[in-house]
């Protein structure tokens, strides 16, 4: 074996001649021993796989992205986010607050106008809201492989709302059964396997959205104070949400359900119950002459079930691995992200009013 002497341009230790491809080499400098190799035609055609000494190693990465710098060290070129604030326009609770306020006020004005101008118009508001909720929930459930049919479910939504308005709870229950049966028959056209696959999703959507929301139609049925019943329920939910948000932002320390909704705290829950109870006690007394203690009870119970409804949808979204049911409403996500508390509150309010303010 011969060892090439780059300074002499020939082999040392035997009589083997230097290959022609090495004849062009010039003496290498101590600073860069690979310089003459990089200038050779062979190296340009077949780059040396050995890493050059002047190259820096690639940064280490984790499976889900670059590794974070050690604690206490700042990375050059990065800016620290302001404390309590992430993306521009978002609050500490993760909402785009201006957009959320604008959308919330718009939805509140629609409901308020339908109640004060012509209460039967609430029937149309409920139908539209339930239909959108059915679409959002069916769309979210497709990640599980289910394909709930929209046509019979939305048609059943209209039927259930109408039956609740004109006939009451018994007819509403029959409408629920008919809706589930019609959706199952619709799926039967694709085979028995399709019915087995989609029946759970069909039942969940039919019960969770149009059945629960149809109780709003029965709340507004009494001609003398029906609009005030709906208004008191909506205001109690809004106060619960607002009180919980404010208390959670300023005082929230103890997580309530960290695996379901990490941002909820027991301090925020206390703020929800307190705000809803006080507001409902005053509102029901002045609007319907309901004793204050009944109003306080009404607001507290509505707040509890509203929080449970919010947690239920958070658990559903976590199981489906989606952040929002849709991006229909800026600052809120989907309509179902706003209806989650209302859905549990409306049937509860119907039962409570049957006790504290029977017709």
C-alpha positions as CSV (number, residue, x, y, z in Angstrom):
1,X,0.0,0.0,0.0
2,X,1.4,3.4,-0.9
3,X,0.8,6.7,1.0
4,X,0.5,9.8,-1.1
5,X,2.7,12.7,-0.2
6,X,0.8,15.8,-1.2
7,X,3.8,18.0,-0.9
8,X,5.8,16.1,-3.5
9,X,2.9,15.2,-5.8
10,X,4.1,11.5,-5.9
11,X,3.9,8.3,-3.9
12,X,6.4,7.7,-1.2
13,X,7.5,4.3,0.0
14,X,7.2,2.5,-3.4
15,X,7.4,3.0,-7.2
16,X,3.7,3.5,-7.7
17,X,3.0,6.6,-9.8
18,X,0.6,9.3,-8.9
19,X,-2.8,9.0,-10.7
20,X,-3.4,11.6,-13.2
21,X,-6.4,12.9,-11.2
22,X,-4.1,14.0,-8.4
23,X,-1.5,15.8,-10.6
24,X,-3.3,19.1,-10.3
25,X,-3.1,19.3,-6.5
26,X,-1.4,22.2,-4.9
27,X,0.1,22.2,-1.4
28,X,-2.6,22.4,1.3
29,X,-2.5,25.1,3.9
30,X,-2.4,24.2,7.6
31,X,-5.6,26.2,8.1
32,X,-7.7,24.1,5.6
33,X,-6.3,20.6,4.9
34,X,-9.3,19.8,2.7
35,X,-8.8,22.8,0.4
36,X,-7.1,21.0,-2.5
37,X,-9.6,18.1,-2.3
38,X,-12.5,20.5,-2.7
39,X,-10.9,22.1,-5.8
40,X,-10.5,18.8,-7.6
41,X,-12.9,17.8,-10.4
42,X,-13.5,14.5,-8.7
43,X,-14.6,16.1,-5.5
44,X,-17.0,18.4,-7.4
45,X,-18.6,15.5,-9.1
46,X,-18.7,13.3,-6.0
47,X,-18.7,15.5,-2.9
48,X,-16.8,14.1,0.1
49,X,-19.3,12.7,2.6
50,X,-17.0,13.6,5.5
51,X,-18.2,16.8,7.3
52,X,-15.7,19.6,6.9
53,X,-14.2,21.0,10.0
54,X,-15.5,24.5,9.3
55,X,-19.2,23.3,9.2
56,X,-21.4,23.5,12.2
57,X,-23.5,20.5,13.3
58,X,-27.2,20.7,12.6
59,X,-29.3,21.7,15.6
60,X,-30.9,18.8,17.6
61,X,-34.6,18.4,17.2
62,X,-37.3,16.6,19.1
63,X,-40.0,14.5,17.4
64,X,-42.4,17.4,17.6
65,X,-40.0,20.2,16.8
66,X,-36.8,21.9,17.9
67,X,-35.6,21.4,21.4
68,X,-36.2,24.2,23.8
69,X,-33.2,26.1,25.1
70,X,-32.1,25.4,28.6
71,X,-34.0,27.1,31.4
72,X,-32.8,30.7,32.0
73,X,-31.2,31.1,28.6
74,X,-32.7,33.2,25.8
75,X,-32.5,32.4,22.2
76,X,-31.2,35.1,19.9
77,X,-33.8,36.6,17.7
78,X,-36.8,35.6,19.7
79,X,-39.1,37.9,21.6
80,X,-40.8,37.1,24.8
81,X,-44.6,37.2,24.7
82,X,-46.1,39.7,27.1
83,X,-47.2,38.2,30.4
84,X,-50.8,37.0,30.3
85,X,-51.1,37.6,26.6
86,X,-50.3,35.4,23.6
87,X,-51.3,36.2,20.1
88,X,-52.2,39.8,19.3
89,X,-55.7,40.6,20.4
90,X,-56.2,37.6,22.6
91,X,-56.9,37.8,26.3
92,X,-55.4,35.7,29.1
93,X,-58.4,33.3,28.7
94,X,-57.4,32.6,25.0
95,X,-60.2,34.6,23.3
96,X,-60.1,37.4,20.8
97,X,-61.9,39.7,23.2
98,X,-63.1,42.5,20.8
99,X,-64.4,40.0,18.3
100,X,-66.0,37.9,21.0
101,X,-67.8,40.9,22.5
102,X,-69.0,42.0,19.1
103,X,-70.4,38.6,18.1
104,X,-71.9,38.1,21.6
105,X,-73.7,41.4,21.5
106,X,-75.0,40.7,18.0
107,X,-76.4,37.3,19.0
108,X,-77.9,38.8,22.1
109,X,-79.6,41.6,20.1
110,X,-81.2,39.0,17.7
111,X,-82.7,37.1,20.6
112,X,-83.8,40.2,22.4
113,X,-85.4,41.6,19.3
114,X,-87.3,38.4,18.7
115,X,-88.6,38.4,22.3
116,X,-89.6,42.0,22.6
117,X,-90.9,42.7,19.0
118,X,-92.8,39.4,18.4
119,X,-92.1,36.5,20.7
120,X,-93.2,33.8,18.2
121,X,-90.2,34.9,16.1
122,X,-88.1,33.0,18.7
123,X,-89.3,29.9,17.0
124,X,-87.4,30.8,13.9
125,X,-84.3,31.7,15.9
126,X,-84.4,28.3,17.6
127,X,-84.8,26.4,14.3
128,X,-81.9,28.2,12.7
129,X,-79.6,27.8,15.7
130,X,-80.5,24.1,16.1
131,X,-79.9,23.4,12.4
132,X,-76.5,25.1,12.5
133,X,-75.7,23.2,15.7
134,X,-76.6,19.9,14.0
135,X,-74.4,20.7,11.1
136,X,-71.4,21.6,13.3
137,X,-71.8,18.5,15.5
138,X,-72.2,16.2,12.6
139,X,-69.1,17.7,10.9
140,X,-67.1,17.3,14.1
141,X,-68.1,13.7,14.5
142,X,-66.8,12.7,11.1
143,X,-63.3,12.4,12.6
144,X,-64.5,9.2,14.3
145,X,-65.5,7.7,11.0
146,X,-69.2,8.3,11.5
147,X,-71.4,9.8,8.8
148,X,-74.6,11.0,10.4
149,X,-77.1,12.1,7.7
150,X,-77.8,15.8,7.7
151,X,-81.1,15.8,5.7
152,X,-83.3,13.7,8.2
153,X,-81.6,15.3,11.2
154,X,-82.2,18.9,10.1
155,X,-85.8,18.0,9.0
156,X,-86.3,16.4,12.5
157,X,-85.0,19.6,14.0
158,X,-87.7,21.6,12.4
159,X,-90.4,19.0,13.4
160,X,-89.2,18.8,17.0
161,X,-89.2,22.6,17.5
162,X,-92.7,22.9,16.0
163,X,-94.1,20.0,18.1
164,X,-92.5,21.6,21.3
165,X,-94.1,25.0,20.4
166,X,-97.6,23.7,19.6
167,X,-98.0,20.5,21.7
168,X,-95.5,20.3,24.5
169,X,-93.1,17.7,26.0
170,X,-95.0,14.5,25.0
171,X,-95.0,15.5,21.3
172,X,-91.4,16.6,21.5
173,X,-90.4,13.2,22.8
174,X,-92.3,11.5,19.9
175,X,-90.5,13.9,17.5
176,X,-87.1,12.8,18.9
177,X,-87.9,9.1,18.4
178,X,-89.2,9.8,14.9
179,X,-86.0,11.8,14.0
180,X,-83.7,9.0,15.2
181,X,-85.7,6.4,13.3
182,X,-85.8,8.5,10.1
183,X,-82.0,9.0,10.2
184,X,-81.4,5.3,10.9
185,X,-83.6,4.4,7.9
186,X,-81.8,6.9,5.7
187,X,-78.5,5.2,6.6
188,X,-80.0,1.7,6.0
189,X,-79.8,2.5,2.3
190,X,-76.0,2.0,2.7
191,X,-76.4,-1.3,4.5
192,X,-76.8,-2.6,8.1
193,X,-73.2,-1.9,8.8
194,X,-73.7,1.8,8.1
195,X,-76.6,1.9,10.6
196,X,-74.4,0.2,13.3
197,X,-71.6,2.6,12.6
198,X,-73.7,5.8,12.7
199,X,-76.5,5.1,15.1
200,X,-74.6,6.4,18.2
201,X,-73.7,9.6,16.4
202,X,-77.3,10.1,15.2
203,X,-78.7,9.6,18.7
204,X,-76.1,12.0,20.2
205,X,-76.9,14.8,17.7
206,X,-80.7,14.4,17.9
207,X,-80.7,14.5,21.7
208,X,-77.9,17.0,22.3
209,X,-78.9,19.7,19.9
210,X,-82.6,20.0,18.7
211,X,-84.2,18.1,21.6
212,X,-82.6,20.2,24.4
213,X,-82.9,23.4,22.5
214,X,-86.6,22.9,21.7
215,X,-87.4,23.5,25.4
216,X,-86.8,27.2,24.6
217,X,-89.9,27.0,22.4
218,X,-91.9,25.8,25.4
219,X,-90.5,28.4,27.7
220,X,-91.9,31.2,25.5
221,X,-95.3,29.6,25.1
222,X,-97.1,31.4,28.0
223,X,-98.6,34.5,26.5
224,X,-98.3,36.7,29.7
225,X,-94.7,36.2,30.6
226,X,-93.1,33.7,28.2
227,X,-90.6,36.2,26.8
228,X,-89.4,37.1,30.3
229,X,-88.8,33.4,31.1
230,X,-86.5,33.1,28.1
231,X,-84.9,36.4,28.8
232,X,-84.2,35.4,32.4
233,X,-82.7,32.1,31.3
234,X,-80.4,33.7,28.8
235,X,-79.3,36.5,31.2
236,X,-78.5,33.9,33.9
237,X,-76.3,32.0,31.4
238,X,-74.6,35.3,30.3
239,X,-74.0,36.4,33.9
240,X,-72.6,32.9,34.7
241,X,-70.2,33.1,31.8
242,X,-69.2,36.7,32.5
243,X,-68.8,36.2,36.2
244,X,-66.8,33.0,35.8
245,X,-64.5,34.7,33.2
246,X,-63.8,37.7,35.3
247,X,-63.2,35.7,38.5
248,X,-61.1,33.2,36.7
249,X,-58.9,35.8,35.2
250,X,-58.3,37.8,38.4
251,X,-58.5,35.1,41.1
252,X,-58.3,31.7,39.4
253,X,-55.7,29.5,41.0
254,X,-57.3,26.1,41.7
255,X,-58.0,24.0,38.5
256,X,-61.5,22.7,38.4
257,X,-61.2,20.0,35.7
258,X,-57.7,20.2,34.4
259,X,-58.0,17.2,32.1
260,X,-61.2,18.5,30.5
261,X,-60.9,22.3,30.6
262,X,-57.6,23.5,31.9
263,X,-58.6,27.1,32.1
264,X,-61.6,26.6,34.4
265,X,-61.0,27.2,38.1
266,X,-63.0,26.8,41.3
267,X,-62.6,30.5,41.8
268,X,-64.2,31.1,38.4
269,X,-67.0,28.7,39.2
270,X,-67.7,30.6,42.4
271,X,-67.8,33.8,40.4
272,X,-70.3,32.2,37.9
273,X,-72.7,31.1,40.6
274,X,-72.5,34.4,42.5
275,X,-73.1,36.6,39.5
276,X,-75.9,34.4,38.1
277,X,-77.7,34.2,41.5
278,X,-77.6,37.9,42.3
279,X,-78.6,38.9,38.8
280,X,-81.4,36.4,38.5
281,X,-82.7,37.3,41.9
282,X,-83.1,40.9,40.9
283,X,-84.3,40.3,37.4
284,X,-87.0,37.8,38.3
285,X,-88.3,40.0,41.1
286,X,-88.8,43.0,38.9
287,X,-90.0,41.2,35.7
288,X,-92.2,38.5,37.1
289,X,-92.5,39.3,40.9
290,X,-90.8,36.1,41.8
291,X,-89.6,36.1,45.4
292,X,-85.9,37.0,45.7
293,X,-84.9,33.7,47.3
294,X,-86.5,31.8,44.4
295,X,-84.6,34.0,42.0
296,X,-81.3,33.4,43.8
297,X,-82.0,29.6,43.6
298,X,-82.9,29.9,39.9
299,X,-79.7,31.7,39.1
300,X,-77.5,29.4,41.1
301,X,-78.9,26.2,39.6
302,X,-78.8,27.6,36.0
303,X,-75.1,28.6,36.6
304,X,-74.3,25.0,37.7
305,X,-75.9,23.3,34.8
306,X,-74.4,25.9,32.4
307,X,-70.9,25.1,33.6
308,X,-71.7,21.4,33.3
309,X,-72.8,22.0,29.7
310,X,-69.6,23.8,29.0
311,X,-67.6,21.0,30.5
312,X,-69.5,18.4,28.5
313,X,-68.7,20.0,25.2
314,X,-65.1,20.5,26.3
315,X,-64.9,16.8,27.0
316,X,-66.5,16.0,23.6
317,X,-64.1,18.3,21.8
318,X,-61.2,16.8,23.6
319,X,-62.3,13.3,22.7
320,X,-62.7,14.4,19.0
321,X,-59.3,16.3,19.2
322,X,-60.8,19.6,17.9
323,X,-60.4,23.0,19.4
324,X,-63.7,24.5,18.2
325,X,-66.8,22.9,16.6
326,X,-66.2,25.3,13.6
327,X,-64.9,28.7,12.8
328,X,-68.2,30.2,12.0
329,X,-68.2,33.0,14.7
330,X,-65.0,35.1,15.1
331,X,-63.7,35.1,18.7
332,X,-66.1,32.2,19.6
333,X,-65.4,29.4,17.3
334,X,-68.6,27.7,16.3
335,X,-72.2,28.4,17.3
336,X,-72.1,25.2,19.4
337,X,-69.3,26.7,21.4
338,X,-71.8,29.4,22.5
339,X,-74.8,27.1,22.8
340,X,-73.1,24.5,25.0
341,X,-74.2,26.2,28.2
342,X,-77.7,27.2,26.8
343,X,-78.4,23.6,25.8
344,X,-78.3,22.4,29.4
345,X,-79.8,25.5,30.9
346,X,-83.0,25.7,28.8
347,X,-84.6,22.4,30.0
348,X,-83.5,23.1,33.5
349,X,-85.1,26.5,33.4
350,X,-88.3,24.9,32.1
351,X,-88.5,22.6,35.1
352,X,-87.6,25.3,37.6
353,X,-90.2,27.7,36.3
354,X,-92.8,24.9,36.6
355,X,-92.0,25.0,40.4
356,X,-91.4,28.7,41.2
357,X,-93.8,30.3,38.7
358,X,-96.4,27.8,37.5
359,X,-98.9,28.9,34.9
